[in-house]
Amino acid sequence: MILGLTGGIATGKSTVSNMLRERGLTVVDADLIARQVVEPGQPAYEGVVRHFGTEILAPDGTLDRKKLGDIVFTNEQERQTLNSILHPEIRRVMREQAENALSAGEKLVIMDIPLLFESKLEFMVNQIAVVYVPRETQLTRLMKRDDFTEEQAIARLNAQLPIDEKKAKANYVIDNTGTIEETRQQVDELLDTLLKESAR
């Protein structure tokens, strides 16, 4: 079984993802793969530089993610262009990693995909778990974590599907508003359920 793990920005999805890794599960990390496919020399890197120009590069030739972010978070068309360059390559690598784990005999593989619904990637997974906190909590955490102004934080929240809509579409919800222990308990309960299901 492939479980899609998603959430919203600053909901604590990475924390949950790490808990699953600690339990020995293979976690296919879309964000990590997204960084790897834009390393110099990779096909997606060439595509991004061709479209956005060399001004989005850092002095060492790598992508300056902040400069690129400033462009795509304020311009819907540019964001879609960036996605059309990156997504096919990211999906290919993700599928490859998941298939390798399943063919090695693993019963459950986690696909950690922040924009699972936005990118319409439901077809890549069997079930979906959403890591949830209310929007106000997201906003507060985001401003504190990334030192954003309220305006910057809202722009990033608005670039994603509202967290309540994601919650409504999920098969499972992990509520991350409480303590880390409470979250850990929910993760363990979810794993028990999923491993029973995949053993059927």
N, C-alpha and C positions, 0 to 999 in steps of 0.2 A: 504494500500500500504506500502511496505517496501522499503525505499531508502537506498542504500549503499553509504556511505560517505567515500571517500578515498582521497589519495594525495600521496606525497612523504615525506621523512624525511625533516623537517624544511620548509614545505610549508605553515604551519599555519593551518593545519587541526583541531588541538585542539581548536584553537580560534573559528573556524566556528562551531565546535561541541558544544562549550559552548554557542554560540549565539542561537543555536537551542534549547538547554536546557532552556535558559532564556525565550524562547517563549512557554515553557510548554510542549515541545515534549518529548516523551520517547526516550532516546538515549541508545542503547545497545552498550556498549563500549568494543570492543575486547581486547584492551590493559589491561583494568582494570580486565576483566575476566581472561586474560592470567596470571596476577599477582595472582589472587585468586586461580587458579587451581594449582599453585606451592607452596602454603603455606604448611608448615609441616602438615602431616596427610592426605593431599589430594592424590588421586591415581596418578596424574601426577607428583607430587613431588617425590613420591617413584620411579617412572620410570626414572626420570631424574638423581636421585642420584645413582640408580642402574647402569645406563649406564656411567655417567661421573665421578662417584666416589665422596668421601667426600671432596676432595680438592676444589670443587666448592662451598662449604658451608662457610658461615660467622661463626664467633665464637658462635653466638646465635642459630645456626642450620638452619637459613633461607638460601635461595639461594643467593650467591654473584653474582648479575646480571652482574657486570663488568667482573669478572673472566670467567663466562660462555660466555659472549659476545665476549671476546678476543679469545676464542676457536672457536666459531661458525662463527664469521665474517671472519676468515682466513682459514676456512676449510669447503668447500661446503658439503662434506659427513656428517660431524658432524652436520652441520646446518639442513640437511635433516632428520637426526636421531632425533634431538631435535623436529623438526616440527611434525614428525610422532608420537612422544609421546604426544605432547601438543594439536595438532590441533583437534583430534576427541573430546576431552573433552571440548575444548573451543567452538567448533561448537554446541555441545549438549546444553551447558548453554545458548549460544546466542539464539538458536532456542526457547528454553524454555521461555526466557525473552520476546522475540518478540511475541510469541503466547499468553502469558499472557496479554500483552498490547492490542493486537488486540481483544482478546476475552472480554476485559473489555470495548470495544467500541471505542478504539482510531482508527482514520481514517488513520493516518500516523505514522509510526515508523521508526526511523533512526538506521541503523546499521553502527556504526563507525568502519571500518575495514582497518587499515593501509595497509595491504598486500592483499587486496581483489583480485587483478589480479594475483599476484604471487602465491597465495594459491588456485587459481581457484575457488573462492567462488561466482562467478556471479550467480550461481543457487540459492543462498540464498536470493537474492533481486530482486525487480521488475525493478528498475531504478538505475542508478549510477551517482553520482555527484563527480567530481574531484576538489580538491582545488589545484590550480596551481600557481607556480612561475617558472621562468626559472632556469635551472640547476645552472648557475653561482650564482644566488641569494641563491639557496639552499646551495651551498658550503660555501658562505660567512656567511650565518646565522648559519650554523651548526658549523663552526669553532668558531664563536663568542659565541654561546649559550652553547656549551658543552666543550669549551676550547680544541678542537681537533687540532692536526697538520693537514696540508693539506692532508697528506697521510692517516691519520685515517679517515678524513671526506670523502675522495674519496672512501675508502674501503666500508664505509657504504652506500654511494650513489650507488656504483657498485653492492651492494647486492640486490638492488631493480630494478624493471623494470624502464627504463628511463621515466621521468615525461612527456615528449612529447608523448610517446607511450600511457601512461595512459590517457592523455588529448584526444587523438584520439579515444579511446575506450569509452569515457564517453557519457552519454545522456545530462549531464549538466556540465558546467565548471564555477567554482567560481575563478576569477582571484584575487589573494591576493597580487599583487605587489604594489597596491596603499595604500591609507590610510585605517584605521580601519573603518571609516565611509563608504567608497566606498564598502568595503567588506560586511558591515552590510546591505547596500542597496541591494546588489546582493542576500544575504541570504533571505531578505524579499520578493524579486521578485520571487525567486525560490519557497519559501513556498506558495505564492499565486497560482503559477502555479500548484504545486503538490496537494494542497488542492482542487483546482477546478477539477483536474483529478480524485482524489480519491472519489469525490462526485458524479461523473458520474455513 
